Amino acid sequence: MTTPGNDNTALVAGGGIGGLAAAIGLRRAGWTVTVLERAPGLREAGAGWSFAPNAVRAADALGVGEGFRAVSVPTEAGATLRTPDGGYLMRFRPGRDTPLLANHRADLLGVLAGHLPDDVVRTAAEVTGVEQSDRGVTVRYHTPAGPRTARADLLVGADGMRSAVRRSVWPDTPAPVFQRILCWRGVTEPGAVRPDNGFRGFQTWGRGARFGAHPLAGERVFWFLTVRQDQPGVRYGEDLAEVRRRVGDWHDPVPALLAATPAGSVLRHDIFDLEPLPSYVDGRVALLGDAAHAMTPFLAQGACQALEDATVLAAELTHATDIPTALARYDRARRPRSQAVWRTARQDPKISLSTNPLTYGLMTRLTRLAGGAVAARKAARLWDWTPPARPCFGSGLRGGAGGGT
């Protein structure tokens, strides 16, 4: 079915979590949507991540909550904090603390892709330029067969921190900022460290280093290590060996997790974020997710905020007769919220990843004394978001957007 009388078309640049979520939301609102993804196939580079209740509410509003839960595993890592020798700074307490949901990025991407017909996503389509008028947006993109153009009523830039849409429409936007942080990520072999044998997730705070682990579906464990790094681009001969050198003598099960991880599968990323933008919207173009507000991973809110963005964008564009006005409402709704989360995500590692022994000692003592209550209040502020109350999604689902050459 389609929503009667709605002939609006949208292009979404980026086929990651935020872009596919936006496409799902817009189609449920009755729009005809095409996703342009520069990779040759739909894939999500990465390992795992965790989602807070605000993201789960967004997934439910988008109609993907059931599939989201099916590929997710509860994790207590958000409220189980340890020191490298194995001592506890804070233990997860049922009734006080809320478990997060952890899943593998590829599994979640598969859930979202499963809610879209095959003709919605065009892969190997790299956006190279954007032009807009009062009547629509024209996007230039490159394919293996040569340059192409596509036209629509709306363009959503969900193409990541180094967004081509943002560069085209906001050419004076500052480049991403290196936050002096390096992150390794890995996933254990299935069954090597069984989550169902009492493993519920944890974080370990060392001086200038933080290790965390979440159970995943398929008897796997996702782990990460973040460390201070003064310059971007520093490389090591073998990443897993470097991780083992840094934290291989930390408490169990850290050594077992590293031993269960294939060496060639470890990912390494320098951590950047974006300075706050004055707007996420220009005419008929809207930014979403990392393209709008890339943030450090210390609150586990980057993808959560992208799902919130997609939900609000679809709500504002349901039955919209004036697209720029609807996008202006989206900007007013999303920019204060997402930039407040961004600000906290940038500030957090200044303390929690400090290499100063006095700062580390004070942080661990205060966390041990009052961590549970403080963490609960912090989580409440982050997670206190609900989808728009207005009726936002019709039952209409439409395929790929029209005009392209």
Stockholm file with secondary structure:
# STOCKHOLM 1.0

chainA/1-405         MTTPGNDNTALVAGGGIGGLAAAIGLRRAGWTVTVLERAPGLREAGAGWSFAPNAVRAADALGVGEGFRAVSVPTEAGATLRTPDGGYLMRFRPGRDTPLLANHRADLLGVLAGHLPDDVVRTAAEVTGVEQSDRGVTVRYHTPAGPRTARADLLVGADGMRSAVRRSVWPDTPAPVFQRILCWRGVTEPGAVRPDNGFRGFQTWGRGARFGAHPLAGERVFWFLTVRQDQPGVRYGEDLAEVRRRVGDWHDPVPALLAATPAGSVLRHDIFDLEPLPSYVDGRVALLGDAAHAMTPFLAQGACQALEDATVLAAELTHATDIPTALARYDRARRPRSQAVWRTARQDPKISLSTNPLTYGLMTRLTRLAGGAVAARKAARLWDWTPPARPCFGSGLRGGAGGGT
#=GR chainA/1-405 SS CCCTTCCCEEEEECCSHHHHHHHHHHHHTTCEEEEECSSSSCCCCSCEEEECHHHHHHHHHHTCHHHHHHTCEEECGGGCEECTTSCEEECCCBTTBCCEEEEEHHHHHHHHHTTSCGGGEECSCEEEEEEECSSCEEEEEEETTEEEEEEESEEEECSCTTCHHHHHHCTTCCCCEEEEEEEEEEECCTTTSCTTTTCCCEEEEETTEEEEEEEETTTEEEEEEEEECSSTTCCCSCHHHHHHHHHTTSSTTHHHHHHTSCGGGCEEEEEEECCCCSCSEETTEEECTHHHHCCCGGGSCHHHHHHHHHHHHHHHHTTCSCHHHHHHHHHHHHHHHHHHHHHHHHHHHHHHTCCCHHHHHHHHHHHHHHHHHHHHHHHHHHHCCCCCSSCCCCSCCCCSCSCBC
#=GC SS_cons         CCCTTCCCEEEEECCSHHHHHHHHHHHHTTCEEEEECSSSSCCCCSCEEEECHHHHHHHHHHTCHHHHHHTCEEECGGGCEECTTSCEEECCCBTTBCCEEEEEHHHHHHHHHTTSCGGGEECSCEEEEEEECSSCEEEEEEETTEEEEEEESEEEECSCTTCHHHHHHCTTCCCCEEEEEEEEEEECCTTTSCTTTTCCCEEEEETTEEEEEEEETTTEEEEEEEEECSSTTCCCSCHHHHHHHHHTTSSTTHHHHHHTSCGGGCEEEEEEECCCCSCSEETTEEECTHHHHCCCGGGSCHHHHHHHHHHHHHHHHTTCSCHHHHHHHHHHHHHHHHHHHHHHHHHHHHHHTCCCHHHHHHHHHHHHHHHHHHHHHHHHHHHCCCCCSSCCCCSCCCCSCSCBC
//
